[in-house]
Amino acid sequence: MIDLDHAYWEQRYLQDLTGWDIGGPSTPLKEYIDQLTDKDLRILIPGGGRAWEAEYAHRQGFRNVFVIDLTELPFKDLLERCPEFPQEHLIIGDFFAHAGSYDRIIEQTFFCALDPALRPKYVDHMHTLLSPGGKVVGVLFNDTLNSDKPPFGGSRSEYLPLFTRHFQHLSLEPCYNSISPRAGRELWLSAAKEGYYVPVDCSLYDHFEAAATLKEHVRLELTDGKVQEGIIVDLFQREGAEWLRLSDGTEHRLDRIQALRRP
């Protein structure tokens, strides 16, 4: 595997070997940005390159658009096109060393440019950077592509276990508005981080605890309209929230349970 470091990507730009650059905002991301109404959203585009999507969002009035890339070379092109783009929002450095809090993180050819061994770390860090209720959205290749150099591909079945480690609210479906060279070869990703935890009422928690102690078969009515049945085998805390685990291994955050039905 080649070393995908700062020098590698800088050479790609110097030699104009930038086949991922389509010369404008990607249609799926442009249309996603068009339906956002909160212009104060903090948006991060990692591996943003010449940052066509960042420029588009900025021109639509979004005030907090940030781009991070290993090399500053593509930022020069952005500033020539859009000199009013805030330079302090252009971050030169390693995504995995970046700290911050964002409402949206936009994925556009960054995931496929990383060594596949880094994909679990990618998902971990995306989750860390998102504010509660924030989302990572964008497109992933649904194609095998290369195994020894970028772009690295994959499939929905490979991606799902990566993202479900952190994101319960996950959509990964065929992209209907890909640009023509990528049509039928992309998945639209939307992965939402859980919002702030709201502690459940003490009396309701007592019911969870009693059902777990008595090993009763319970019926859980979830806030998303789903129903789950089983025996509560564990009550525990994770990342500042209270959870339960059923006998089939499924886990549910307590504030996502609308009702508990016991015998």
Secondary structure, DSSP 8 states (H G I E B T S, - for coil): ----SHHHHHHHHHTT--TT--SS--HHHHHHHHT---TT-EEEEET-TT-HHHHHHHHTT-SEEEEEES-SHHHHHHHHH-TTS-GGGEEES-GGG----EEEEEEESSGGGS-GGGHHHHHHHHHHHEEEEEEEEEEEE-EEEBSSSSSEEE-HHHHHHHHTTT-SEEEEEE-SS--GGGTTSEEEEEEE---------HHHHHHHHHHHHHT-EEEEEETTS-EEEEEEEEEEEETTEEEEEETTS-EEEGGGEEEEE--
